[in-house]
Amino acid sequence: MADCEGSREAVLEETNSSWSRRAVLARLAGMGLGGLAWGCGPLVSEASHRFGDRVASARRGPLRITATTGLVADLASRVAGPKVEVIRLMGSGVDPHLYKASIRDVARLNRADAIFYNGLHLEGKLGQALRALTGHKWVRAVTERLSSSQLLKLEGSAANDHMRYDPHVWFDPFAWAQGAFVVADTLSELDPNHAAEYRERARTTQAEFLDLESECRAILAAVPRNRRVLVTAHDAFGYFGRAFAFEVKAIQGMSTETEASIRQVNALVNFLVARRIPAVFIESTLANRNVVALVEGCRARGHRLAIGGELFSDAMGPDGTPEATYPGMMRANARTIAEALA
């Protein structure tokens, strides 16, 4: 593993006037990092599948990276820079929980010099294709350096269950930034001549994501405390709730493979009526029938519940739009939530 570029002290030293040292300290303490070196936390069960321990030999042409989701591709591109080719498997509006690798995808994976994926079983049905490349390619989960104290444990999961963590880490910009150092370390070993550039871009990405967190927090400040309840189609916003102080409720579970029961819908209707929550939200990668059922159930109980808008959850927006980037997606979600709940 490459040396750690961003210790706790270094992160604070590099803060600029656009984001607060106090805010960073509070986030480090609140996530249980203590004296943990930034970017050097213990690996979770889905650690990297390295192609041996060798640095890649001299090569011709640009490095080729394949990323599973748009979010992972966005992160990898920020660190890799313009001279590295980054290809994503899943486009906008695609649900990664259900995605299956096509023949074209397998070819893209085979051609890649490095493969980056989210990990924590987000890409459940792609797991077989990724495992098949173990020992032959550099296959890295961008969440692999997050410690258990930084991850959200799934309710009811056993202590030794390897699927016990919420995979939707990107909704906490502070935690998602650690993936930049996973990308930088991998590319530095593949392309040591440009290692300093990759690591500098990782540090820049970290600073930008902390700026983004502050920006979203300012947008969401318009929502009063008694309305800071985020209700969505599936349970993807737990890290968002932790980062921005929202109570999070969902109709479906963590994976969209699960189906919501009538009992779950009725229980959520009771909650919405009792708390007088004004709006719920649909998601860009899911059908809205379950959310509509909530609206109708509340109407039958005399409570007017609105659909507050569409949130980007497991995928970013269409290519060519501001929401097709991670910062754009996060800003759009923050504005949609603030406008509906303020």
C-alpha positions as CSV (number, residue, x, y, z in Angstrom):
1,M,0.0,0.0,0.0
2,A,1.3,3.5,-0.8
3,D,2.1,5.8,1.9
4,C,-0.8,7.7,3.3
5,E,-1.1,11.2,1.8
6,G,-3.7,12.7,4.1
7,S,-3.1,12.2,7.8
8,R,-5.6,13.8,10.2
9,E,-3.2,16.6,10.7
10,A,-2.4,17.0,7.0
11,V,-6.1,17.3,6.2
12,L,-6.5,20.1,8.6
13,E,-3.4,21.8,7.5
14,E,-4.6,21.9,3.9
15,T,-8.0,23.3,4.7
16,N,-8.5,26.7,3.0
17,S,-10.8,29.6,3.8
18,S,-13.8,28.1,2.0
19,W,-14.3,25.4,4.6
20,S,-14.0,25.4,8.4
21,R,-11.2,23.7,10.4
22,R,-13.8,23.3,13.2
23,A,-16.2,21.5,10.9
24,V,-13.5,19.1,9.8
25,L,-12.5,18.4,13.4
26,A,-16.1,17.7,14.3
27,R,-16.6,15.3,11.4
28,L,-13.4,13.4,12.2
29,A,-14.4,13.1,15.9
30,G,-18.0,12.3,15.1
31,M,-17.0,9.4,12.8
32,G,-14.8,7.8,15.3
33,L,-11.5,8.4,13.4
34,G,-9.6,9.7,16.4
35,G,-5.9,9.3,15.5
36,L,-6.6,7.2,12.5
37,A,-4.6,8.2,9.5
38,W,-6.8,9.6,6.8
39,G,-7.0,7.1,3.9
40,C,-5.3,4.4,5.9
41,G,-8.1,2.8,7.9
42,P,-8.6,-1.0,8.3
43,L,-9.9,-2.7,5.2
44,V,-13.4,-4.2,5.3
45,S,-14.1,-7.7,3.9
46,E,-14.2,-6.5,0.3
47,A,-10.6,-5.5,0.2
48,S,-8.8,-5.0,-3.1
49,H,-8.0,-8.0,-5.4
50,R,-4.6,-7.0,-6.4
51,F,-2.8,-8.4,-9.5
52,G,0.0,-9.9,-7.5
53,D,2.3,-7.4,-5.6
54,R,4.1,-6.2,-8.7
55,V,4.1,-2.7,-10.2
56,A,2.9,-2.9,-13.8
57,S,5.7,-3.0,-16.4
58,A,6.2,-0.2,-18.9
59,R,3.2,0.1,-21.2
60,R,2.3,2.0,-24.3
61,G,-0.7,4.2,-24.6
62,P,-3.0,5.6,-21.9
63,L,-4.1,3.6,-18.9
64,R,-7.6,2.1,-19.3
65,I,-10.0,2.1,-16.3
66,T,-13.4,0.4,-16.1
67,A,-15.7,1.6,-13.4
68,T,-19.0,-0.1,-12.5
69,T,-21.3,2.8,-11.7
70,G,-21.4,6.4,-12.8
71,L,-20.5,7.5,-9.3
72,V,-17.4,5.4,-9.2
73,A,-16.5,6.5,-12.7
74,D,-16.8,10.2,-11.6
75,L,-14.6,9.6,-8.7
76,A,-12.0,7.7,-10.7
77,S,-11.9,10.4,-13.4
78,R,-11.2,13.2,-10.9
79,V,-8.1,11.4,-9.7
80,A,-7.0,9.9,-13.0
81,G,-7.0,13.1,-15.0
82,P,-7.5,13.7,-18.8
83,K,-4.8,11.3,-20.0
84,V,-6.4,8.2,-18.5
85,E,-9.4,6.5,-20.3
86,V,-12.3,5.9,-17.9
87,I,-15.2,3.8,-19.1
88,R,-18.3,3.1,-16.9
89,L,-20.5,0.1,-17.2
90,M,-23.8,1.5,-15.9
91,G,-25.4,4.6,-17.3
92,S,-27.8,7.1,-15.7
93,G,-31.1,5.7,-14.3
94,V,-29.6,2.2,-14.0
95,D,-30.1,0.3,-10.7
96,P,-26.8,-1.3,-9.7
97,H,-28.5,-3.7,-7.3
98,L,-30.1,-5.5,-10.3
99,Y,-27.6,-4.9,-13.0
100,K,-26.2,-7.9,-14.8
101,A,-23.0,-7.9,-16.9
102,S,-23.4,-8.1,-20.6
103,I,-21.0,-9.7,-23.1
104,R,-19.8,-6.1,-23.9
105,D,-19.3,-5.4,-20.2
106,V,-17.1,-8.5,-19.8
107,A,-15.0,-7.4,-22.8
108,R,-14.6,-3.9,-21.2
109,L,-13.5,-5.5,-17.9
110,N,-11.0,-7.7,-19.7
111,R,-9.5,-4.8,-21.6
112,A,-9.1,-2.6,-18.5
113,D,-5.8,-2.1,-16.7
114,A,-7.7,-1.4,-13.5
115,I,-11.3,-1.9,-12.4
116,F,-12.9,0.2,-9.7
117,Y,-16.2,-0.7,-8.1
118,N,-18.2,0.5,-5.1
119,G,-18.1,-2.6,-3.0
120,L,-20.2,-3.5,0.0
121,H,-22.3,-5.6,-2.3
122,L,-23.8,-2.7,-4.2
123,E,-23.1,-4.4,-7.5
124,G,-24.5,-7.7,-6.3
125,K,-25.1,-9.4,-9.7
126,L,-21.8,-8.2,-11.1
127,G,-20.0,-9.9,-8.3
128,Q,-19.3,-13.1,-10.3
129,A,-17.7,-11.2,-13.1
130,L,-15.5,-9.2,-10.7
131,R,-14.5,-12.4,-8.8
132,A,-13.5,-14.1,-12.1
133,L,-10.9,-11.4,-12.6
134,T,-9.3,-11.8,-9.2
135,G,-5.6,-12.5,-9.6
136,H,-5.6,-11.3,-13.2
137,K,-6.5,-7.6,-12.9
138,W,-6.2,-4.8,-10.4
139,V,-9.8,-4.8,-9.0
140,R,-10.4,-2.3,-6.2
141,A,-13.4,-1.4,-4.2
142,V,-13.3,2.4,-3.6
143,T,-14.9,1.8,-0.2
144,E,-12.3,-0.6,1.0
145,R,-10.5,1.7,3.4
146,L,-13.5,2.8,5.3
147,S,-13.4,1.4,8.9
148,S,-16.4,-0.1,10.6
149,S,-16.9,3.1,12.5
150,Q,-17.3,5.0,9.3
151,L,-19.8,2.5,7.8
152,L,-23.5,2.2,8.7
153,K,-24.3,-1.3,9.9
154,L,-27.5,-2.8,8.6
155,E,-30.2,-3.4,11.2
156,G,-30.4,-7.0,12.2
157,S,-27.2,-8.2,10.6
158,A,-25.0,-10.6,12.4
159,A,-21.6,-9.6,13.7
160,N,-19.8,-11.9,11.2
161,D,-22.1,-11.2,8.3
162,H,-20.0,-9.9,5.3
163,M,-23.0,-8.1,3.9
164,R,-23.7,-6.1,7.1
165,Y,-22.9,-2.6,5.9
166,D,-24.9,0.0,3.9
167,P,-23.2,0.4,0.5
168,H,-24.5,3.9,-0.3
169,V,-21.5,5.7,1.0
170,W,-21.4,8.5,-1.5
171,F,-24.2,10.3,0.3
172,D,-21.6,11.3,2.9
173,P,-19.1,13.4,1.0
174,F,-16.6,13.2,3.8
175,A,-16.5,9.4,3.7
176,W,-16.8,9.2,-0.1
177,A,-13.6,11.2,-0.5
178,Q,-11.5,8.4,0.9
179,G,-12.1,6.5,-2.3
180,A,-10.0,9.1,-4.1
181,F,-6.9,7.7,-2.3
182,V,-7.8,4.1,-3.3
183,V,-7.8,5.2,-6.9
184,A,-4.6,7.3,-6.5
185,D,-2.7,4.4,-4.9
186,T,-3.7,2.0,-7.6
187,L,-2.8,4.3,-10.5
188,S,0.4,5.2,-8.8
189,E,1.5,1.6,-8.8
190,L,0.4,1.1,-12.4
191,D,2.0,4.3,-13.5
192,P,4.6,5.4,-11.0
193,N,6.0,8.2,-13.2
194,H,2.8,10.1,-12.6
195,A,2.2,9.1,-9.0
196,A,2.6,12.6,-7.6
197,E,-0.1,13.9,-10.0
198,Y,-2.6,11.2,-9.0
199,R,-2.0,11.9,-5.3
200,E,-2.3,15.6,-5.7
201,R,-5.6,15.2,-7.5
202,A,-6.9,12.9,-4.7
203,R,-6.1,15.7,-2.2
204,T,-7.9,18.2,-4.4
205,T,-10.9,15.9,-4.7
206,Q,-11.0,15.5,-0.9
207,A,-11.0,19.3,-0.5
208,E,-13.7,19.8,-3.1
209,F,-16.0,17.2,-1.5
210,L,-15.6,18.8,1.9
211,D,-16.6,22.1,0.2
212,L,-19.6,20.3,-1.3
213,E,-20.7,19.0,2.1
214,S,-20.7,22.6,3.5
215,E,-22.6,23.9,0.5
216,C,-25.3,21.2,0.8
217,R,-25.5,21.8,4.6
218,A,-26.2,25.5,3.9
219,I,-28.9,24.6,1.4
220,L,-30.6,22.2,3.8
221,A,-30.5,24.7,6.7
222,A,-33.8,26.0,5.4
223,V,-35.5,22.9,6.6
224,P,-36.8,23.2,10.2
225,R,-35.8,20.6,12.7
226,N,-39.4,19.1,13.0
227,R,-39.5,18.6,9.2
228,R,-36.1,17.0,8.8
229,V,-37.5,13.6,7.8
230,L,-36.5,12.1,4.5
231,V,-38.9,9.4,3.2
232,T,-37.9,7.7,-0.1
233,A,-38.6,4.6,-2.1
234,H,-35.7,2.5,-0.9
235,D,-33.3,2.7,2.0
236,A,-30.4,4.5,0.2
237,F,-30.1,7.7,2.2
238,G,-28.8,6.6,5.6
239,Y,-25.4,8.2,5.1
240,F,-27.1,11.4,3.9
241,G,-29.2,11.4,7.1
242,R,-26.0,11.0,9.2
243,A,-24.1,13.7,7.4
244,F,-26.9,16.3,7.3
245,A,-29.0,15.5,10.4
246,F,-32.1,14.0,8.8
247,E,-34.2,11.1,10.0
248,V,-34.5,8.7,7.1
249,K,-37.4,6.3,6.3
250,A,-37.9,4.1,3.3
251,I,-40.6,1.8,1.9
252,Q,-38.2,-0.9,0.5
253,G,-35.1,-2.2,2.2
254,M,-31.4,-1.6,1.3
255,S,-31.5,-3.6,-1.9
256,T,-34.2,-3.0,-4.6
257,E,-34.5,-6.7,-5.0
258,T,-36.7,-6.7,-1.9
259,E,-40.4,-5.9,-2.2
260,A,-42.3,-3.7,0.2
261,S,-45.2,-5.4,2.0
262,I,-48.6,-3.9,2.7
263,R,-47.7,-3.9,6.3
264,Q,-44.6,-1.8,5.7
265,V,-46.6,0.7,3.6
266,N,-49.3,1.0,6.3
267,A,-46.7,1.5,9.0
268,L,-45.1,4.3,7.1
269,V,-48.5,5.9,6.4
270,N,-49.2,5.9,10.1
271,F,-45.8,7.6,10.7
272,L,-46.3,10.3,8.1
273,V,-49.8,11.1,9.4
274,A,-48.6,11.3,13.0
275,R,-45.7,13.5,12.2
276,R,-47.5,15.6,9.6
277,I,-44.7,15.2,7.2
278,P,-45.5,17.3,4.1
279,A,-43.6,15.4,1.3
280,V,-42.0,12.2,0.3
281,F,-39.7,11.6,-2.7
282,I,-39.4,9.3,-5.7
283,E,-36.0,8.1,-7.0
284,S,-34.6,8.2,-10.5
285,T,-33.8,4.5,-10.6
286,L,-37.0,3.1,-9.3
287,A,-40.7,3.0,-10.2
288,N,-42.8,5.3,-8.1
289,R,-45.8,3.0,-7.4
290,N,-44.9,2.5,-3.7
291,V,-44.5,6.2,-3.1
292,V,-47.9,6.8,-4.8
293,A,-49.3,4.3,-2.4
294,L,-48.1,6.4,0.5
295,V,-49.7,9.5,-0.9
296,E,-53.0,7.7,-1.4
297,G,-52.9,6.1,2.1
298,C,-52.3,9.5,3.7
299,R,-55.1,11.0,1.7
300,A,-57.5,8.4,3.0
301,R,-56.4,9.4,6.5
302,G,-57.1,13.1,5.9
303,H,-53.4,14.1,5.6
304,R,-52.2,15.8,2.4
305,L,-48.9,14.3,1.4
306,A,-47.1,15.6,-1.7
307,I,-44.4,14.0,-3.9
308,G,-41.6,16.5,-3.2
309,G,-39.7,15.6,-6.4
310,E,-37.2,13.1,-7.8
311,L,-34.0,12.3,-6.0
312,F,-30.9,10.8,-7.6
313,S,-30.0,7.8,-5.4
314,D,-28.1,4.9,-7.0
315,A,-27.2,6.7,-10.2
316,M,-26.5,10.2,-11.3
317,G,-28.4,12.3,-13.9
318,P,-28.4,12.0,-17.7
319,D,-25.1,12.7,-19.6
320,G,-24.7,16.4,-20.4
321,T,-26.7,17.7,-17.4
322,P,-25.2,19.2,-14.2
323,E,-26.6,16.2,-12.3
324,A,-24.4,13.9,-14.4
325,T,-21.6,14.7,-11.9
326,Y,-21.3,13.8,-8.3
327,P,-21.4,17.4,-7.0
328,G,-24.2,18.3,-9.4
329,M,-26.2,15.3,-8.2
330,M,-25.7,16.2,-4.5
331,R,-26.6,19.8,-5.0
332,A,-29.8,18.9,-7.0
333,N,-30.9,16.5,-4.2
334,A,-30.2,19.1,-1.5
335,R,-32.3,21.7,-3.4
336,T,-35.1,19.3,-4.0
337,I,-35.3,18.3,-0.4
338,A,-35.1,21.8,0.9
339,E,-37.8,23.2,-1.4
340,A,-40.2,20.4,-0.5
341,L,-39.7,20.3,3.3
342,A,-38.9,23.9,4.2
